[in-house]
Amino acid sequence: MPDGAQPVLDVKGLKTVFLTRGGEVHAVNSVSFDLRQGELLGVVGESGSGKSVTMMSLIGLLPSPPADVRAGAVLFGGEDLLKCSADHLRDVRGADIGFIFQDPMTSLNPVFKVGFQIMEPLRRHMGLGKAQARTRARELLELVGIPDAGRRLDDYPHQFSGGMRQRVMIAIALACDPKVLIADEPTTALDVTIQAQIIELVKELRQKLGMAIVWITHDLGVIAGIADRVMVMYGGQIVEQAPVGELFANPRHPYTRALLGTVPALRGPREAKLNVIEGQPPILTAAPAACAFRDRCAHAFARCSAENPARRPVVAGHDVACFWDPETGAADA
């Protein structure tokens, strides 16, 4: 990422609530961040931490009801996406912001040929004719590494392996040369060999196309190899944010440290146990008025139950939402 890169996406105070029979669930709580041109931002946390809901809230992908985006601003291309009509958001999603979903097995429509599914956004958003769209679709399949691309356009999704389906999903997301690509755990359903291939593919495409990428994952090992900056989420909030090298070298939040402790070590005794984080992420029936991690934290103070810590700077580009100081072992003033 070049120095001084400008934000292509700027999110301020985003709040999303789900309306359920049991009451409200506060899934995203005052989330603010930016995404810079050409940057790869890693978003990490356990299932239920708010990663996917945050990103789907930005571009209107959550059904309403039950989802209710209650507050915030999402500035992109000079406009607030939260104030745009549903039709305009569909155009933004198709042309300017690409989205790769978690499961390639279910994200493609089984009754349409792959070529049709790639050509559809090209014809809708870029105004290409059928022949032009087919040529571009073939080029996209070649770009994502699918051999014999011209012939494979006429195949159905069930004729592709899981890894190849994910490549097709990437081709669809890239069809209209988006400025931003959001990848929601795109390798979760794939075996490790195919995961590595998809990660390398995204790295190559980023270098070729220069787009900004948000990569959502629970796997810090993946983030270490591809991200410029990391955003750690818990309880629908950002609890720590830093450049990737700084986060791994100087994690400040107990949750970040616990996540890093669960990553298997390549070196060490064979009988060494894998660390686990005891307990479960909270289901928030109200906006958090205290630290959401306090019940699972070995360093919690009385203040953690009385006040929700705001993010504070550690060093340039690194901030944390925590009262604990890992250097002194005491509450930070």
C-alpha positions in Angstrom: 0.0 0.0 0.0 1.5 3.4 -1.0 2.2 5.9 1.7 -0.4 8.5 2.1 -3.1 6.4 0.3 -6.5 8.0 0.6 -9.5 6.2 2.1 -11.8 4.7 -0.5 -14.3 3.7 2.2 -14.9 5.5 5.5 -17.2 4.0 8.1 -18.4 6.1 11.0 -20.4 4.9 14.1 -22.1 2.0 12.4 -24.8 0.3 14.5 -26.9 -2.8 13.5 -29.6 -4.5 15.5 -31.5 -7.7 14.8 -35.1 -7.8 15.8 -36.0 -11.3 17.2 -38.8 -12.8 19.1 -36.7 -12.7 22.2 -35.9 -9.0 21.8 -33.2 -7.0 20.2 -29.7 -8.4 19.5 -27.1 -5.6 19.1 -24.8 -7.2 16.5 -22.7 -4.1 15.5 -22.0 -1.4 18.1 -20.5 1.9 17.0 -18.0 0.5 14.5 -15.7 3.1 12.8 -12.8 2.4 10.4 -11.5 3.3 7.0 -10.2 1.3 4.1 -7.4 2.9 2.0 -6.8 2.7 -1.7 -4.8 -0.5 -2.5 -4.9 -1.8 1.1 -5.7 -5.2 2.3 -7.5 -5.0 5.6 -7.8 -8.2 7.6 -10.9 -8.5 9.9 -10.5 -11.2 12.5 -12.5 -12.6 15.4 -14.5 -15.7 16.5 -17.9 -16.6 14.9 -20.4 -14.2 16.3 -18.0 -11.3 16.8 -19.7 -9.1 14.2 -17.3 -9.4 11.3 -19.6 -10.5 8.5 -22.7 -8.5 9.8 -20.6 -5.3 9.8 -19.5 -5.7 6.2 -22.9 -6.8 5.0 -24.5 -3.8 6.7 -22.3 -1.5 4.7 -23.8 -2.4 1.4 -27.4 -3.4 2.2 -27.0 -7.2 2.1 -28.9 -7.9 5.3 -32.7 -8.6 5.1 -34.7 -5.9 6.8 -36.5 -7.1 8.9 -35.0 -8.6 11.0 -31.8 -6.5 10.5 -32.0 -2.8 11.3 -29.1 -0.5 10.5 -29.8 2.1 13.1 -27.0 4.6 13.0 -23.8 5.5 11.3 -22.4 6.6 7.9 -20.7 4.7 5.1 -18.9 7.2 2.9 -17.9 5.8 -0.5 -17.4 7.7 -3.7 -18.7 11.0 -2.2 -22.0 9.6 -0.9 -23.3 7.9 2.2 -24.4 4.4 1.2 -26.7 4.1 4.2 -28.9 6.9 2.7 -29.0 5.4 -0.8 -32.0 3.6 -2.3 -32.1 -0.2 -2.6 -31.8 0.1 -6.4 -28.7 2.3 -6.2 -27.1 0.0 -3.7 -27.6 -2.9 -6.1 -25.7 -0.9 -8.7 -22.9 -0.1 -6.2 -22.6 -3.8 -5.3 -22.5 -4.9 -8.9 -20.1 -2.3 -10.2 -18.0 -0.7 -7.4 -17.9 -3.1 -4.5 -17.5 -6.8 -5.1 -18.4 -9.4 -2.5 -17.2 -13.0 -2.2 -19.3 -15.1 0.1 -18.2 -17.9 2.4 -19.5 -21.0 0.7 -18.8 -21.5 -3.0 -21.0 -24.6 -2.9 -24.2 -22.6 -2.3 -23.4 -19.1 -3.6 -23.7 -19.9 -7.3 -27.2 -20.6 -8.8 -27.3 -24.3 -9.8 -29.7 -23.8 -12.6 -27.7 -21.3 -14.6 -24.5 -21.8 -16.6 -21.4 -20.2 -15.1 -21.0 -18.0 -18.2 -24.5 -16.5 -17.7 -23.8 -15.8 -14.1 -20.6 -13.9 -14.9 -22.1 -12.1 -17.9 -25.2 -10.9 -16.0 -23.4 -8.1 -14.1 -21.4 -7.1 -17.2 -24.5 -6.6 -19.2 -26.5 -4.9 -16.3 -23.8 -2.6 -15.0 -21.4 -2.1 -17.9 -23.9 -2.2 -20.7 -22.0 -4.8 -22.7 -23.7 -6.7 -25.5 -23.9 -10.5 -25.3 -20.8 -11.2 -27.4 -18.7 -8.6 -25.6 -19.9 -9.9 -22.2 -19.0 -13.5 -23.2 -15.5 -12.4 -24.3 -15.0 -10.6 -21.0 -16.4 -13.5 -19.0 -13.8 -15.8 -20.7 -11.0 -13.4 -19.9 -12.2 -13.3 -16.2 -12.1 -17.1 -16.0 -8.6 -17.1 -17.5 -7.6 -14.3 -15.0 -8.6 -16.5 -12.0 -6.8 -19.5 -13.4 -9.6 -21.8 -14.8 -8.2 -23.7 -17.8 -10.1 -24.1 -21.1 -12.1 -21.0 -20.0 -14.1 -20.6 -23.2 -15.6 -24.1 -22.9 -16.1 -23.9 -19.2 -18.5 -20.9 -19.6 -21.1 -23.4 -20.7 -20.8 -25.7 -17.7 -23.0 -25.6 -14.7 -21.7 -25.1 -11.1 -22.0 -28.8 -10.2 -19.4 -29.5 -12.9 -16.8 -27.5 -11.0 -14.8 -28.6 -7.9 -15.1 -26.5 -4.7 -11.9 -24.6 -5.5 -13.0 -23.9 -9.0 -16.4 -22.7 -7.8 -14.6 -20.2 -5.5 -12.5 -19.0 -8.5 -15.8 -18.5 -10.4 -17.1 -16.5 -7.4 -14.0 -14.3 -7.5 -14.5 -13.8 -11.3 -18.0 -12.6 -10.7 -16.9 -10.3 -7.9 -14.2 -8.8 -10.2 -16.4 -8.6 -13.3 -16.9 -4.8 -13.3 -13.5 -3.8 -12.0 -14.6 -2.9 -8.4 -12.8 -0.4 -6.3 -13.3 -2.5 -3.2 -13.5 -6.3 -2.8 -14.9 -7.8 0.4 -14.0 -11.5 0.9 -16.1 -13.1 3.6 -14.0 -16.1 4.8 -13.6 -17.2 1.1 -11.5 -20.3 1.9 -13.5 -21.7 4.9 -15.2 -24.6 3.0 -12.0 -25.6 1.1 -9.2 -28.0 1.9 -5.9 -26.5 2.9 -4.2 -27.0 -0.5 -7.0 -25.2 -2.3 -7.1 -22.5 0.4 -3.4 -21.8 -0.3 -4.1 -21.5 -4.0 -7.0 -19.1 -3.5 -4.9 -16.9 -1.2 -2.1 -16.7 -3.7 -4.6 -15.9 -6.4 -6.1 -13.0 -4.5 -2.5 -11.7 -3.7 -1.7 -11.8 -7.5 -5.0 -10.1 -8.5 -4.5 -7.4 -5.9 -1.0 -6.6 -7.4 -2.4 -6.6 -11.0 -5.6 -4.7 -10.3 -4.7 -2.4 -7.3 -8.1 -2.7 -5.6 -8.7 -2.3 -1.9 -9.6 -5.6 -0.2 -11.4 -6.5 3.1 -10.5 -10.1 4.1 -12.8 -11.5 6.8 -11.5 -14.5 8.6 -11.0 -16.2 12.0 -7.6 -17.5 10.9 -4.7 -15.2 12.0 -2.2 -17.4 10.1 -3.8 -16.3 6.8 -3.9 -12.7 7.9 -0.2 -12.7 8.7 0.7 -13.5 5.1 -1.6 -11.2 3.2 -2.8 -8.2 5.2 -1.4 -4.7 5.6 -3.5 -3.8 8.6 -5.6 -5.9 11.0 -8.9 -5.1 12.7 -9.8 -7.4 15.7 -13.6 -7.6 16.5 -15.4 -8.8 19.5 -19.0 -8.3 20.7 -19.7 -6.3 17.6 -16.9 -3.8 18.3 -13.4 -3.1 17.2 -11.2 -4.0 20.2 -7.8 -3.5 18.5 -6.5 -2.2 15.2 -2.9 -2.1 14.0 -0.5 -2.7 11.0 -0.1 -6.5 10.7 3.6 -6.6 11.9 2.8 -4.4 14.9 -0.2 -6.4 15.9 1.8 -9.7 15.9 4.8 -8.1 17.7 2.9 -6.0 20.2 -0.7 -7.3 20.8 -2.3 -5.2 23.5 -5.8 -6.5 24.0 -6.3 -9.8 26.0 -8.6 -11.1 23.3 -6.0 -10.5 20.6 -3.4 -12.2 22.7 -5.8 -15.2 23.2 -6.5 -15.4 19.5 -2.7 -15.4 18.8 -2.3 -18.2 21.4 -4.7 -20.4 19.5 -2.5 -20.4 16.3 -0.6 -23.7 16.1 3.2 -23.3 16.4 5.3 -24.9 13.7 8.1 -25.5 16.1 7.8 -26.9 19.6 7.1 -30.2 21.4 4.7 -32.5 19.6 2.7 -33.1 22.7 2.1 -29.4 23.3 -1.6 -28.6 23.7 -3.4 -26.1 21.5 -4.7 -23.1 23.6 -8.4 -22.5 23.7 -10.4 -19.4 24.7 -12.7 -20.5 27.5 -16.4 -19.5 27.2 -18.5 -18.1 24.4 -18.9 -14.7 22.7 -21.8 -12.7 24.2 -25.3 -12.3 22.7 -25.9 -8.6 23.4 -29.5 -7.8 24.1 -28.5 -4.2 24.8 -25.8 -1.9 23.6 -22.7 -2.8 25.6 -22.2 -0.6 28.7 -19.2 -2.6 29.9 -16.4 -4.6 28.3 -17.9 -7.4 26.4 -14.8 -9.6 27.0 -14.7 -9.2 30.7 -16.2 -12.6 31.7 -13.6 -14.4 29.6 -10.6 -12.2 30.5 -8.0 -13.1 33.1 -7.0 -9.4 33.5 -10.5 -7.9 34.1 -10.8 -5.1 36.7 -13.9 -3.8 38.5 -13.9 -0.9 36.0 -14.4 -3.4 33.2 -17.8 -4.3 34.5 -18.8 -0.6 34.9 -17.5 1.0 31.7 -17.1 0.1 28.1 -13.5 1.0 27.2 -13.0 3.4 24.2 -10.3 2.9 21.7 -7.1 4.7 22.6 -3.8 5.1 20.7 -0.8 2.9 21.6 1.6 4.0 18.9 1.0 5.6 15.5 -1.6 3.4 13.6 -2.2 1.1 16.6 -5.2 1.6 18.9 -6.9 -0.7 21.5 -10.1 -0.7 23.5 -8.9 -2.0 26.9 -8.2 -0.7 30.4 -5.4 -3.2 31.0 -1.8 -2.3 30.4 0.2 -5.5 29.5 3.5 -3.8 30.3 2.6 -3.0 34.0 -0.1 -5.6 34.5 -2.2 -2.9 36.0 -5.2 -0.8 34.8 -4.1 1.9 32.4 -4.8 5.4 33.6 
